[in-house]
Amino acid sequence: MEKILPTNVEERKQLFNYGLFILFYNLFTFVIVLLIGRLLGEIKFIILLMTLYIPVRIIIGGYHCKRVTTCLMMFSLIIAITIIFYKINLKNLLF
C-alpha cells in the first residue's frame, strides 16, 4: 500500500479530497435518480435498473463529460428516458 500512496502530504490531501468528492458525488447522483424514479412512480424499477446498470457501466466504460454537471444531467436524462420507455411499454409499440 505504501508503494501506491504518494509520499508528499499535500498529494495525499488532494487524493483524499478527490476520493471524498467522488463518494459524495455518487451518493448525490443516486439520490437524484431515486427522486426521478419516485416522481415517475417507478421506484422498484429504478432500484432494479441501478442494480444492473452500475456494474455494466463500470465494466464497459463509456462517454465521459467534461464537466460534472453535464454528467449528472446526461445520466438523469438517460434514466428518465429509460423509465418513460418502460412505462409506455416500448416492446408493444415496436412489435
C-alpha angles and dihedrals in degrees: 000000000000090000091057100046119076116250094217113091093218092053090050090052091051091048091049092048091049091051091051091047092052092046094051093040091054091047090049091049091050091051091050090051091049089051091051089050091048093049091050092044097242106109095142092049093049092052090050091045093051091046090056100032101052097059092044091049092050093050098041099038114200142179118353119207121219094231132042094229091054090051092052093048093048093047091048090049092050091050093047092049091048091053092046091051089048091051095050089045097234092197092068091048094053099044 
